[in-house]
Amino acid sequence: MFKPTHSRISLLAALGALALPAIACDVPVEDPLAEGEALAEVAAKAELGATRARGPVADYFIATRQDTRRCVAPLCGGHFVARVNTSVARCADGTWQEECHMFELDLSKLGLDRSTEAKARAAFGAGDALVRGELAQVELDELPAYPADVLVASEIWIGATGNTPEGHFSRVESTGIVCVTYPCPSFLERSLNTNLSGSLDGIDLAASGGATSEQIEHGMRELSAGGLLVAGRHAVITGPAGSMNHLDATEFYVRLR
């Protein structure tokens, strides 16, 4: 159905030496992703001079608003999306923008049934889901006149509460570590679309507000089984073992399989 219309340009050579430091566990972190935003700005500048073919990049995106412009489809219509935690994203046409146009969300790789796929599309369009994927220009059989901006998903994560996410976005998973004192590195946090990572003493999913006890229990099971995506803010826990971040969720996302 889809025919790629152009290749990507690799940023790996330009960015290979730009690894970012981990989140410090003994320092309060109000906005730990400032360096992640700087990385994206560097990437945008590096793209201008890159010449080699670029392989697929799977970033995490959120829908920001519906495209209500009036022009011929697929040049208009669909949604605008943003790359979470960073100020710019590489769009389907190869340019770097604060928001990118997405005419269609391609969930074909996920093997969802028709009903589940419809719910997933609605959740993403409403800003209640995160998609890991790649923006590309493709030719649609039903609209062959112009290439369409398509977000090809490799993962989709559905929000538990429908709250507007606030703070930074991270993938959090249990480390299985049990301590006799505190703070204890019970969880590992990796900030999405950046190289930032660090230990967490704990995570409060109930802080999101609106989540049922069943959703919170399910979320905690997912933390142990494979991880959650969480939007939230840090607090610092200080105790006999030193200081460490704690994460208060404003929204959390479970992977749709």
Contacts in CASP RR format, 6 or more apart in sequence:
PFRMAT RR
TARGET T0000
AUTHOR 0000-0000-0000
METHOD contacts of the structure
MODEL  1
MFKPTHSRISLLAALGALALPAIACDVPVEDPLAEGEALAEVAAKAELGA
TRARGPVADYFIATRQDTRRCVAPLCGGHFVARVNTSVARCADGTWQEEC
HMFELDLSKLGLDRSTEAKARAAFGAGDALVRGELAQVELDELPAYPADV
LVASEIWIGATGNTPEGHFSRVESTGIVCVTYPCPSFLERSLNTNLSGSL
DGIDLAASGGATSEQIEHGMRELSAGGLLVAGRHAVITGPAGSMNHLDAT
EFYVRLR
1 108 0 8 1.000
1 140 0 8 1.000
1 141 0 8 1.000
2 106 0 8 1.000
2 138 0 8 1.000
2 139 0 8 1.000
2 140 0 8 1.000
2 150 0 8 1.000
2 152 0 8 1.000
3 138 0 8 1.000
3 139 0 8 1.000
4 136 0 8 1.000
4 137 0 8 1.000
4 138 0 8 1.000
5 137 0 8 1.000
5 138 0 8 1.000
5 139 0 8 1.000
5 147 0 8 1.000
6 137 0 8 1.000
7 53 0 8 1.000
7 54 0 8 1.000
7 55 0 8 1.000
8 53 0 8 1.000
8 54 0 8 1.000
8 55 0 8 1.000
8 56 0 8 1.000
8 57 0 8 1.000
8 94 0 8 1.000
9 47 0 8 1.000
9 50 0 8 1.000
9 51 0 8 1.000
9 52 0 8 1.000
9 53 0 8 1.000
9 54 0 8 1.000
9 94 0 8 1.000
10 50 0 8 1.000
10 52 0 8 1.000
10 53 0 8 1.000
10 54 0 8 1.000
10 55 0 8 1.000
11 43 0 8 1.000
11 46 0 8 1.000
11 47 0 8 1.000
11 50 0 8 1.000
11 54 0 8 1.000
13 50 0 8 1.000
13 52 0 8 1.000
14 42 0 8 1.000
14 43 0 8 1.000
14 46 0 8 1.000
14 47 0 8 1.000
14 49 0 8 1.000
14 50 0 8 1.000
15 39 0 8 1.000
15 42 0 8 1.000
15 43 0 8 1.000
15 46 0 8 1.000
18 39 0 8 1.000
18 42 0 8 1.000
19 195 0 8 1.000
20 35 0 8 1.000
20 36 0 8 1.000
20 39 0 8 1.000
20 194 0 8 1.000
20 195 0 8 1.000
20 196 0 8 1.000
21 35 0 8 1.000
21 196 0 8 1.000
22 196 0 8 1.000
22 197 0 8 1.000
22 198 0 8 1.000
23 29 0 8 1.000
23 32 0 8 1.000
23 189 0 8 1.000
23 191 0 8 1.000
23 196 0 8 1.000
23 197 0 8 1.000
23 198 0 8 1.000
23 245 0 8 1.000
25 183 0 8 1.000
25 185 0 8 1.000
25 198 0 8 1.000
25 199 0 8 1.000
25 243 0 8 1.000
25 244 0 8 1.000
25 245 0 8 1.000
26 236 0 8 1.000
26 242 0 8 1.000
26 243 0 8 1.000
26 244 0 8 1.000
27 236 0 8 1.000
27 243 0 8 1.000
28 234 0 8 1.000
28 235 0 8 1.000
28 236 0 8 1.000
29 234 0 8 1.000
29 236 0 8 1.000
29 245 0 8 1.000
30 233 0 8 1.000
30 234 0 8 1.000
31 167 0 8 1.000
31 168 0 8 1.000
32 168 0 8 1.000
32 191 0 8 1.000
32 196 0 8 1.000
32 234 0 8 1.000
33 85 0 8 1.000
33 86 0 8 1.000
33 168 0 8 1.000
33 191 0 8 1.000
33 194 0 8 1.000
33 196 0 8 1.000
35 194 0 8 1.000
35 196 0 8 1.000
36 85 0 8 1.000
36 86 0 8 1.000
36 191 0 8 1.000
36 193 0 8 1.000
36 194 0 8 1.000
36 195 0 8 1.000
36 196 0 8 1.000
37 85 0 8 1.000
37 86 0 8 1.000
37 87 0 8 1.000
39 86 0 8 1.000
39 194 0 8 1.000
39 195 0 8 1.000
40 83 0 8 1.000
40 86 0 8 1.000
40 87 0 8 1.000
40 88 0 8 1.000
40 89 0 8 1.000
40 193 0 8 1.000
41 87 0 8 1.000
41 88 0 8 1.000
43 88 0 8 1.000
43 90 0 8 1.000
43 96 0 8 1.000
44 88 0 8 1.000
44 90 0 8 1.000
44 96 0 8 1.000
47 90 0 8 1.000
47 94 0 8 1.000
47 96 0 8 1.000
56 134 0 8 1.000
57 90 0 8 1.000
57 134 0 8 1.000
58 132 0 8 1.000
58 133 0 8 1.000
58 134 0 8 1.000
58 154 0 8 1.000
58 155 0 8 1.000
59 83 0 8 1.000
59 89 0 8 1.000
59 132 0 8 1.000
59 133 0 8 1.000
59 134 0 8 1.000
59 193 0 8 1.000
60 83 0 8 1.000
60 84 0 8 1.000
60 85 0 8 1.000
60 130 0 8 1.000
60 131 0 8 1.000
60 132 0 8 1.000
60 133 0 8 1.000
60 169 0 8 1.000
60 192 0 8 1.000
60 193 0 8 1.000
60 229 0 8 1.000
61 81 0 8 1.000
61 82 0 8 1.000
61 83 0 8 1.000
61 84 0 8 1.000
61 89 0 8 1.000
61 100 0 8 1.000
61 102 0 8 1.000
61 130 0 8 1.000
61 131 0 8 1.000
61 132 0 8 1.000
61 133 0 8 1.000
61 135 0 8 1.000
61 151 0 8 1.000
62 81 0 8 1.000
62 82 0 8 1.000
62 84 0 8 1.000
62 127 0 8 1.000
62 129 0 8 1.000
62 130 0 8 1.000
62 131 0 8 1.000
62 165 0 8 1.000
63 79 0 8 1.000
63 80 0 8 1.000
63 81 0 8 1.000
63 102 0 8 1.000
63 124 0 8 1.000
63 125 0 8 1.000
63 126 0 8 1.000
63 127 0 8 1.000
63 129 0 8 1.000
64 79 0 8 1.000
64 80 0 8 1.000
64 81 0 8 1.000
64 82 0 8 1.000
64 99 0 8 1.000
64 127 0 8 1.000
65 79 0 8 1.000
65 80 0 8 1.000
65 99 0 8 1.000
66 77 0 8 1.000
66 78 0 8 1.000
66 79 0 8 1.000
66 80 0 8 1.000
66 125 0 8 1.000
67 76 0 8 1.000
67 77 0 8 1.000
67 78 0 8 1.000
67 79 0 8 1.000
67 80 0 8 1.000
67 101 0 8 1.000
67 103 0 8 1.000
68 77 0 8 1.000
69 76 0 8 1.000
69 77 0 8 1.000
70 76 0 8 1.000
72 145 0 8 1.000
72 146 0 8 1.000
73 103 0 8 1.000
73 143 0 8 1.000
74 103 0 8 1.000
74 104 0 8 1.000
74 140 0 8 1.000
74 143 0 8 1.000
74 146 0 8 1.000
74 147 0 8 1.000
74 148 0 8 1.000
74 149 0 8 1.000
75 103 0 8 1.000
75 146 0 8 1.000
77 103 0 8 1.000
78 101 0 8 1.000
78 102 0 8 1.000
78 103 0 8 1.000
78 104 0 8 1.000
79 101 0 8 1.000
79 102 0 8 1.000
79 125 0 8 1.000
80 99 0 8 1.000
80 100 0 8 1.000
80 101 0 8 1.000
80 102 0 8 1.000
81 89 0 8 1.000
81 99 0 8 1.000
81 100 0 8 1.000
81 102 0 8 1.000
81 131 0 8 1.000
81 135 0 8 1.000
81 151 0 8 1.000
82 89 0 8 1.000
82 98 0 8 1.000
82 99 0 8 1.000
82 100 0 8 1.000
83 89 0 8 1.000
83 100 0 8 1.000
83 193 0 8 1.000
84 130 0 8 1.000
84 169 0 8 1.000
84 192 0 8 1.000
84 193 0 8 1.000
85 168 0 8 1.000
85 169 0 8 1.000
85 191 0 8 1.000
85 192 0 8 1.000
85 193 0 8 1.000
85 194 0 8 1.000
86 193 0 8 1.000
86 194 0 8 1.000
87 98 0 8 1.000
88 96 0 8 1.000
88 97 0 8 1.000
88 98 0 8 1.000
89 96 0 8 1.000
89 97 0 8 1.000
89 98 0 8 1.000
89 99 0 8 1.000
89 100 0 8 1.000
89 135 0 8 1.000
90 96 0 8 1.000
90 100 0 8 1.000
90 135 0 8 1.000
91 97 0 8 1.000
91 100 0 8 1.000
91 101 0 8 1.000
91 135 0 8 1.000
91 149 0 8 1.000
92 100 0 8 1.000
92 101 0 8 1.000
92 102 0 8 1.000
92 135 0 8 1.000
92 136 0 8 1.000
92 137 0 8 1.000
92 149 0 8 1.000
92 150 0 8 1.000
93 137 0 8 1.000
93 149 0 8 1.000
100 135 0 8 1.000
100 149 0 8 1.000
101 149 0 8 1.000
102 135 0 8 1.000
102 149 0 8 1.000
102 150 0 8 1.000
102 151 0 8 1.000
103 148 0 8 1.000
103 149 0 8 1.000
103 150 0 8 1.000
104 140 0 8 1.000
104 148 0 8 1.000
104 149 0 8 1.000
104 150 0 8 1.000
104 151 0 8 1.000
105 121 0 8 1.000
105 124 0 8 1.000
105 125 0 8 1.000
105 131 0 8 1.000
105 150 0 8 1.000
105 151 0 8 1.000
105 153 0 8 1.000
106 150 0 8 1.000
106 151 0 8 1.000
106 152 0 8 1.000
106 153 0 8 1.000
107 117 0 8 1.000
107 120 0 8 1.000
107 121 0 8 1.000
107 153 0 8 1.000
107 156 0 8 1.000
109 152 0 8 1.000
109 153 0 8 1.000
109 154 0 8 1.000
110 117 0 8 1.000
110 120 0 8 1.000
110 153 0 8 1.000
110 154 0 8 1.000
110 155 0 8 1.000
110 156 0 8 1.000
110 256 0 8 1.000
110 257 0 8 1.000
112 120 0 8 1.000
112 256 0 8 1.000
116 256 0 8 1.000
120 129 0 8 1.000
120 156 0 8 1.000
120 158 0 8 1.000
120 256 0 8 1.000
123 129 0 8 1.000
123 158 0 8 1.000
123 159 0 8 1.000
124 131 0 8 1.000
124 156 0 8 1.000
128 158 0 8 1.000
128 159 0 8 1.000
128 162 0 8 1.000
129 156 0 8 1.000
129 157 0 8 1.000
129 158 0 8 1.000
129 159 0 8 1.000
129 253 0 8 1.000
130 156 0 8 1.000
130 157 0 8 1.000
130 159 0 8 1.000
130 169 0 8 1.000
130 192 0 8 1.000
130 229 0 8 1.000
130 253 0 8 1.000
131 151 0 8 1.000
131 153 0 8 1.000
131 155 0 8 1.000
131 156 0 8 1.000
131 157 0 8 1.000
132 153 0 8 1.000
132 154 0 8 1.000
132 155 0 8 1.000
132 156 0 8 1.000
132 157 0 8 1.000
133 151 0 8 1.000
133 152 0 8 1.000
133 153 0 8 1.000
133 154 0 8 1.000
133 155 0 8 1.000
134 151 0 8 1.000
134 152 0 8 1.000
134 154 0 8 1.000
135 149 0 8 1.000
135 150 0 8 1.000
135 151 0 8 1.000
135 152 0 8 1.000
136 149 0 8 1.000
136 150 0 8 1.000
136 152 0 8 1.000
137 147 0 8 1.000
137 148 0 8 1.000
137 149 0 8 1.000
137 150 0 8 1.000
138 147 0 8 1.000
138 148 0 8 1.000
138 150 0 8 1.000
139 147 0 8 1.000
139 148 0 8 1.000
140 148 0 8 1.000
140 150 0 8 1.000
155 255 0 8 1.000
156 255 0 8 1.000
156 256 0 8 1.000
157 229 0 8 1.000
157 253 0 8 1.000
157 254 0 8 1.000
157 255 0 8 1.000
157 256 0 8 1.000
158 253 0 8 1.000
158 254 0 8 1.000
158 256 0 8 1.000
159 251 0 8 1.000
159 252 0 8 1.000
159 253 0 8 1.000
159 254 0 8 1.000
160 205 0 8 1.000
160 208 0 8 1.000
160 211 0 8 1.000
160 215 0 8 1.000
160 219 0 8 1.000
160 251 0 8 1.000
160 252 0 8 1.000
160 253 0 8 1.000
160 254 0 8 1.000
161 208 0 8 1.000
161 209 0 8 1.000
161 210 0 8 1.000
161 211 0 8 1.000
161 215 0 8 1.000
161 251 0 8 1.000
161 252 0 8 1.000
162 251 0 8 1.000
163 208 0 8 1.000
163 209 0 8 1.000
163 210 0 8 1.000
163 250 0 8 1.000
163 251 0 8 1.000
164 250 0 8 1.000
164 251 0 8 1.000
165 231 0 8 1.000
165 232 0 8 1.000
165 250 0 8 1.000
165 251 0 8 1.000
166 231 0 8 1.000
166 232 0 8 1.000
166 233 0 8 1.000
166 250 0 8 1.000
166 251 0 8 1.000
167 231 0 8 1.000
167 232 0 8 1.000
167 233 0 8 1.000
167 250 0 8 1.000
168 191 0 8 1.000
168 231 0 8 1.000
168 232 0 8 1.000
168 233 0 8 1.000
169 191 0 8 1.000
169 192 0 8 1.000
169 193 0 8 1.000
169 229 0 8 1.000
169 230 0 8 1.000
169 231 0 8 1.000
169 232 0 8 1.000
170 189 0 8 1.000
170 190 0 8 1.000
170 191 0 8 1.000
170 192 0 8 1.000
170 229 0 8 1.000
170 230 0 8 1.000
170 232 0 8 1.000
170 247 0 8 1.000
171 189 0 8 1.000
171 190 0 8 1.000
171 192 0 8 1.000
171 227 0 8 1.000
171 228 0 8 1.000
171 229 0 8 1.000
171 230 0 8 1.000
172 187 0 8 1.000
172 188 0 8 1.000
172 189 0 8 1.000
172 190 0 8 1.000
172 200 0 8 1.000
172 203 0 8 1.000
172 223 0 8 1.000
172 227 0 8 1.000
172 228 0 8 1.000
172 229 0 8 1.000
172 230 0 8 1.000
172 247 0 8 1.000
173 187 0 8 1.000
173 188 0 8 1.000
173 223 0 8 1.000
173 224 0 8 1.000
173 226 0 8 1.000
173 227 0 8 1.000
173 228 0 8 1.000
174 186 0 8 1.000
174 187 0 8 1.000
174 188 0 8 1.000
174 223 0 8 1.000
174 224 0 8 1.000
174 227 0 8 1.000
175 185 0 8 1.000
175 186 0 8 1.000
175 187 0 8 1.000
175 188 0 8 1.000
175 199 0 8 1.000
176 186 0 8 1.000
176 224 0 8 1.000
177 184 0 8 1.000
177 185 0 8 1.000
177 186 0 8 1.000
178 184 0 8 1.000
178 186 0 8 1.000
179 185 0 8 1.000
179 186 0 8 1.000
179 241 0 8 1.000
181 239 0 8 1.000
181 240 0 8 1.000
181 241 0 8 1.000
182 201 0 8 1.000
182 237 0 8 1.000
182 239 0 8 1.000
182 240 0 8 1.000
182 241 0 8 1.000
183 201 0 8 1.000
183 237 0 8 1.000
183 238 0 8 1.000
183 239 0 8 1.000
183 241 0 8 1.000
183 242 0 8 1.000
183 243 0 8 1.000
183 244 0 8 1.000
183 246 0 8 1.000
184 201 0 8 1.000
184 241 0 8 1.000
184 244 0 8 1.000
185 199 0 8 1.000
185 200 0 8 1.000
185 201 0 8 1.000
185 244 0 8 1.000
186 200 0 8 1.000
186 201 0 8 1.000
186 202 0 8 1.000
187 199 0 8 1.000
187 200 0 8 1.000
187 201 0 8 1.000
187 202 0 8 1.000
187 203 0 8 1.000
187 223 0 8 1.000
187 247 0 8 1.000
188 197 0 8 1.000
188 198 0 8 1.000
188 199 0 8 1.000
188 200 0 8 1.000
189 197 0 8 1.000
189 198 0 8 1.000
189 199 0 8 1.000
189 200 0 8 1.000
189 245 0 8 1.000
189 247 0 8 1.000
190 196 0 8 1.000
190 197 0 8 1.000
190 198 0 8 1.000
191 197 0 8 1.000
192 229 0 8 1.000
198 245 0 8 1.000
199 244 0 8 1.000
199 245 0 8 1.000
200 244 0 8 1.000
200 245 0 8 1.000
200 246 0 8 1.000
200 247 0 8 1.000
201 237 0 8 1.000
201 244 0 8 1.000
201 245 0 8 1.000
201 246 0 8 1.000
202 237 0 8 1.000
202 246 0 8 1.000
202 247 0 8 1.000
203 223 0 8 1.000
203 230 0 8 1.000
203 246 0 8 1.000
203 247 0 8 1.000
203 248 0 8 1.000
203 249 0 8 1.000
204 246 0 8 1.000
204 247 0 8 1.000
204 248 0 8 1.000
204 249 0 8 1.000
205 211 0 8 1.000
205 215 0 8 1.000
205 216 0 8 1.000
205 219 0 8 1.000
205 220 0 8 1.000
205 230 0 8 1.000
205 249 0 8 1.000
205 252 0 8 1.000
206 216 0 8 1.000
207 248 0 8 1.000
207 249 0 8 1.000
207 250 0 8 1.000
208 249 0 8 1.000
208 250 0 8 1.000
208 251 0 8 1.000
208 252 0 8 1.000
211 252 0 8 1.000
218 254 0 8 1.000
219 228 0 8 1.000
219 252 0 8 1.000
219 254 0 8 1.000
222 228 0 8 1.000
222 254 0 8 1.000
222 255 0 8 1.000
227 255 0 8 1.000
228 252 0 8 1.000
228 253 0 8 1.000
228 254 0 8 1.000
229 252 0 8 1.000
229 253 0 8 1.000
229 255 0 8 1.000
230 247 0 8 1.000
230 249 0 8 1.000
230 251 0 8 1.000
230 252 0 8 1.000
230 253 0 8 1.000
231 249 0 8 1.000
231 250 0 8 1.000
231 251 0 8 1.000
231 252 0 8 1.000
231 253 0 8 1.000
232 247 0 8 1.000
232 248 0 8 1.000
232 249 0 8 1.000
232 250 0 8 1.000
232 251 0 8 1.000
233 247 0 8 1.000
233 248 0 8 1.000
233 250 0 8 1.000
234 245 0 8 1.000
234 246 0 8 1.000
234 247 0 8 1.000
234 248 0 8 1.000
235 245 0 8 1.000
235 246 0 8 1.000
235 247 0 8 1.000
235 248 0 8 1.000
236 243 0 8 1.000
236 244 0 8 1.000
236 245 0 8 1.000
236 246 0 8 1.000
237 243 0 8 1.000
237 244 0 8 1.000
237 245 0 8 1.000
237 246 0 8 1.000
END
